[in-house]
Amino acid sequence: MSRWRPVVGIMILMAVLALAVTQIYERRLSRDLYPRYSSLRADPVGLRLLHDTVDELPRHSASRWMRRFDLLPAKPERTIVVAGLDVGSHGDGVPLYGDGRRALERAALAGGRVIIAFERMRYFAPWQIAELPDDVDLMIQEEETDAEAESEEEHDDEVTGAEDVLEFLEEIQGMSLGFEVRYEYVQDDRGMARATPTALRAQLPAFLNWRTHAYLVPTVDADAAWQTLYRFGGRPVMMERSWGRGSIVVMTETYPLSNEALHTAADPAIIRWLLGPHQQLQMVETHLGVVEEPGIAALARRYGLTGALIVLGVWLLLFAWRRMALFLPAPPESRTLELTYESTAGLEALMRRSVAPDDLVATCEEEWKRTASPGDRDRVAREPFNSPIEGYNQITRSLRRR
């Protein structure tokens, strides 16, 4: 039974490998190696056509950002596209919150153009970027009243739950960007967003395919800053505002940027307007989970450790050479005679006793002629020889095939 264990183990490993290859092949066929609205996908729900189209334009370039948002440089003269953003996501890895939002603000302030496109909302989110509830202040007052009974020292170290709620709601509201996202079903069988006069003056298409019922609401303090470009069901779904030396564009649907939309109803005006005055396009992939993890080689190049790695490699080669080749002279041979047995020892002893050294070649030749062909027997040289070795060489040259 034990001899079958390695075979069974190998068969299990081969089955697991075949299953993994099959899964990868199926995912490759279904274009599901990358998430929806990724610029690496070439199927209808990807944005690769937009990336490749801009990259092939004269004097234009397109790139992908797959690192953390806090490392996003605030370089001007570029357009940053954050597509497929989930409204229900929150945390430091999402562009609208924490370091991601601050990085996008810095990029717009430096003169860049930031485009934020949300993923299609198919249902009413349990929490949405909406206005603060009216009873938040009352909740804070009640918490403070209850906390007065405790010691002042403990009160200074604690953070009340209502304050956490207020901080969270202020964070998700996106007040620094000045807009809110809401959802309400609209009965519209055409599924087309209508351009506003502002969009028509910018030579944008009069209609865009729209598949979501989410809409945008500017905050009170930023109402005058936003310009509505498209409306769906009478509600704003795409807005633009100036931000420092740059601008920010928000849209509740990523479909107009997808491969399907650009393939079925391609309009150069959309790409030209998206780029704005810039010639560089940067597609952000971080919020979609496509993150580039730098390896040891990348870190070595970044911190100037390439020379150290080369020295380490040379040292390893010298160490391996030292272990394989001895620089010391070979040890002297032993003076004691070691008796060994060879398989031909008996034959050699018999020939030494029966055949004289001078008759060895002649004896071998006579024995060979008994089984050799007539032509080979005639080809054997008859020249005299001085030693058995010379005779053997003459016979070998005579029998050599030409």
Secondary structure, DSSP 8 states (H G I E B T S, - for coil): -GGGHHHHHHHHHHHHHHHHHHHHHHHHHTT-SS-TT-TT--STT--HHHHHHHHHSTT-EEEEE-S-GGG----SS-EEEEEEE-TT--STTSTTSHHHHHHHHHHHHTT-EEEEEE----S--SS-S----TTHHHHHHHHHHHHTTS-HHHHHH---HHHHHHHHHHHHHTTTTTEEEEE-----SS-EEEE-HHHHHTT--SEEE----EEEEE-GGGTTT-EEEEEETTEEEEEEEEETTEEEEEES--GGGSHHHHHHS--HHHHHHHHTT-SEEEEE-GGGT------HHHHHHHTT-HHHHHHHHHHHHHHHHHHHS--S------SS------TTHHHHHHHHHHS-GGGHHHHHHHHHHTTS-HHHHHHS-----SSHHHHHHHHHHHH---
